[in-house]
Amino acid sequence: MLDTKKLVKIISVAVASMSLLGVSASVTEAASFTAPKLGAAEVAPTNPAIKKGDKIFVTIKDTKNQKVAVLNANGTKTAKTVSMGSTFTAKDVKKTNGKKLVKISGNQWLNTKDVVKIN
């Protein structure tokens, strides 16, 4: 019985020391590794400026409500809404009351936060 306990202790110490040796070897290997040189990344504009005549696509961050409120020329909400995925041609772009608006038709405007320019 005593020999079995000693044997288990010896085996567990041997396994623990081997695992520590393996960890230290992989750490020194990782420290000596040099990463390849990468070129400068090209930075593409994430939200290019929308101009008159550009095609726009309605996107929505809120997945529960799939509609965006249509605004009037002053930037206040109207009773009308536009569904996600709708495409329009920008008739005009203006900034009013701190909001940048895109005219879609008549007296209907959308906030630029709700639309994305289509290339």
C-alpha positions as CSV (number, residue, x, y, z in Angstrom):
1,M,0.0,0.0,0.0
2,L,2.8,2.4,0.9
3,D,4.6,1.5,-2.4
4,T,1.5,2.4,-4.4
5,K,1.3,5.9,-2.8
6,K,5.0,6.5,-3.5
7,L,4.6,5.3,-7.1
8,V,1.6,7.7,-7.6
9,K,3.5,10.6,-6.2
10,I,6.6,9.9,-8.4
11,I,4.4,9.6,-11.5
12,S,2.4,12.8,-10.7
13,V,5.7,14.8,-10.1
14,A,7.2,13.5,-13.3
15,V,4.1,14.4,-15.3
16,A,3.9,17.9,-13.7
17,S,7.6,18.6,-14.5
18,M,7.2,17.4,-18.1
19,S,4.2,19.7,-18.6
20,L,6.2,22.7,-17.2
21,L,9.1,21.9,-19.5
22,G,6.7,21.8,-22.4
23,V,5.2,25.1,-21.6
24,S,8.6,26.9,-21.2
25,A,9.8,25.4,-24.5
26,S,6.7,26.7,-26.4
27,V,7.1,30.2,-24.7
28,T,10.7,30.5,-25.8
29,E,9.8,29.3,-29.3
30,A,7.0,31.9,-29.5
31,A,9.4,34.6,-28.2
32,S,12.0,33.9,-30.9
33,F,9.4,33.9,-33.8
34,T,9.5,37.0,-36.0
35,A,6.3,38.1,-37.6
36,P,6.3,38.9,-41.4
37,K,6.3,42.5,-42.4
38,L,2.9,43.6,-43.7
39,G,2.2,46.4,-46.1
40,A,0.1,49.4,-45.2
41,A,-3.6,48.7,-45.3
42,E,-5.7,50.7,-47.7
43,V,-8.4,52.6,-45.8
44,A,-11.7,52.8,-47.6
45,P,-14.3,55.3,-46.4
46,T,-16.9,53.6,-44.3
47,N,-19.7,56.1,-45.1
48,P,-18.9,58.0,-48.3
49,A,-20.7,61.3,-48.7
50,I,-24.1,60.9,-50.4
51,K,-24.6,63.4,-53.2
52,K,-27.6,64.3,-55.4
53,G,-28.2,61.6,-57.9
54,D,-26.6,58.8,-55.9
55,K,-28.5,55.5,-55.3
56,I,-29.2,54.9,-51.6
57,F,-30.4,51.8,-49.7
58,V,-32.4,52.0,-46.5
59,T,-30.7,50.1,-43.6
60,I,-32.0,49.6,-40.0
61,K,-30.1,48.8,-36.9
62,D,-33.2,47.9,-34.9
63,T,-34.2,44.4,-36.0
64,K,-37.6,44.5,-34.3
65,N,-38.9,47.5,-36.1
66,Q,-38.2,47.2,-39.8
67,K,-39.3,50.7,-40.8
68,V,-37.7,54.1,-40.8
69,A,-39.6,57.3,-40.2
70,V,-39.9,59.8,-43.1
71,L,-39.0,63.3,-42.2
72,N,-40.2,66.7,-43.6
73,A,-37.9,69.4,-44.8
74,N,-37.3,70.7,-41.3
75,G,-36.2,67.3,-40.0
76,T,-39.3,66.5,-38.0
77,K,-41.0,63.1,-38.2
78,T,-44.1,62.6,-40.3
79,A,-46.7,59.8,-40.1
80,K,-45.1,58.0,-43.1
81,T,-42.5,55.3,-42.9
82,V,-40.1,53.5,-45.3
83,S,-39.3,49.8,-45.1
84,M,-35.8,48.4,-44.8
85,G,-34.3,47.4,-48.1
86,S,-35.9,50.1,-50.1
87,T,-33.8,51.8,-52.7
88,F,-34.1,55.4,-53.8
89,T,-32.2,58.0,-55.9
90,A,-31.1,61.0,-53.8
91,K,-32.9,64.1,-55.1
92,D,-31.2,66.5,-52.8
93,V,-29.0,66.5,-49.6
94,K,-29.1,69.1,-46.9
95,K,-28.2,69.8,-43.3
96,T,-30.9,71.2,-41.0
97,N,-31.3,71.3,-37.2
98,G,-28.0,69.3,-36.8
99,K,-29.3,66.4,-39.0
100,K,-28.1,65.6,-42.5
101,L,-31.1,64.7,-44.6
102,V,-31.5,63.1,-48.0
103,K,-34.5,63.9,-50.1
104,I,-36.2,60.9,-51.6
105,S,-39.3,62.4,-53.2
106,G,-41.7,65.4,-52.9
107,N,-41.5,66.5,-49.3
108,Q,-40.0,63.2,-48.0
109,W,-36.6,63.2,-46.4
110,L,-34.6,60.5,-44.7
111,N,-31.8,60.9,-42.1
112,T,-28.4,59.9,-43.5
113,K,-27.9,57.6,-40.5
114,D,-30.7,55.4,-41.9
115,V,-29.3,55.1,-45.5
116,V,-26.2,53.7,-47.2
117,K,-24.8,54.7,-50.6
118,I,-24.9,52.0,-53.2
119,N,-21.9,51.9,-55.5
